[in-house]
Amino acid sequence: MDINFANKVVLITGASSGIGETSAILFSKYDAKLVLVGRNETNLLNVANRCEKERGLKPLAIVADLSTDEGCERTVKATLEHFGRLDVLVNNAAIGGPEGIENATMEKFDKLFNNNLRSVYNLTRLLVPAIIESKGNIINISSLAGIAVAANNLPYGMAKAALTFFTRVTSVELAPKGVRVNTICPGITATNFRPRMTGQTAPEYQEWLKVAEQTIPMRKACEAGDIANMVVFVASDNCKLVTGTTINVDGGMQFGDVYGFLRDKSDKSDKTDKSNKSDKKDKSDNTDNSNNSDKLDNSDNSDKLDNSDNSDKSNNSDKLDNSDNSDNSDKSDKSDNSDNSDISDKLDKSDNSDKSEKLGHL
């Protein structure tokens, strides 16, 4: 099987790390002329240097924020002025961030959609004329998060699901003009994407991967090279009739228990939250009972002073009242202790449950 990108121009977004970086280096091995776009200038230039060493072809490195109109327009202008054409567009740039509907903010929503969806829409529409002219192809890097459902992954999953639909519609529109459009959906992939999103240390991330891999049928997370191999293959002439497809590269994760595991973790977290709220309520109740007890004691003392000159019958009545109050106080103490013990047991169980780290999001 022959793969050759000689004299073809390939633009890769998010090329400064992870899947984008690995794809760039692999394309360079097949003689592609590269346009590398990213926001981290230092990393981007390092990737460009590595690509140049492969075949001696110097990539065009563009530092740009594609979530803005200015970033997209400048990228298009620089690409066409430098190379005069474009054959392959790889929309890979994306950001992540866990968020559910209960803690949602429009600021986070807008940031994620601008980076993960609007940037793809904008850059693609601006470059479509050049891609039609070359009868090239477009590859959108999505995620299984856009197919399967996991709690607290709402805006990211929505954006990736929309990206897959974007692929389907544009593939139908552009097929008559000789342009192919496809989506590649990585499963859990060992890159710096998740640590950057969650703040996990390297050891924490490796531990997370070990747990996650046990829920994947092939018991192994993807490497960036696994995704890059598929990107290069689909972009090549070996797939000249492949369009409008969604290709999962996931070790069978789509059929595994990863999202069931995530849901279990989310449920346990909810139970812990409810237990904590219940604990606060019980403490409040105990405070109220204590205040009521103080009031009762003060009332008893007042009664004793008022009734000091009364008859024996009245004294007997006071003794009887005090006896009743003592009995009630004993019962209240026992009940409170029992409730606190039950709550403590529940909290201990809940704490033990939460010792297992949440998987989080892709």
Secondary structure, DSSP 8 states (H G I E B T S, - for coil): -----TT-EEEEESTTSHHHHHHHHHHHHTT-EEEEEES-HHHHHHHHHHHHHHHS---EEEE--TTSHHHHHHHHHHHHHHHS--SEEEE-------B-GGG--HHHHHHHHIIIIIHHHHHHHHHHHHHHHHT-EEEEE--GGGTS--TTBHHHHHHHHHHHHHHHHHHHHHGGGT-EEEEEEE-SEESSHHHHHH---HHHHHHHHHHHHTTSTTS--EEHHHHHHHHHHHHSGGGTT--S-EEEESTTGGGSSHHHHHHHHHHHHHHHHHHHHHHHHHHHHHHHHHHHHHHHHHHHHHHHHHTTTS-HHHHHHHHHHHHHHHHHHHHHHHHHHHHHHHHHHHHHHHHHHHTS------
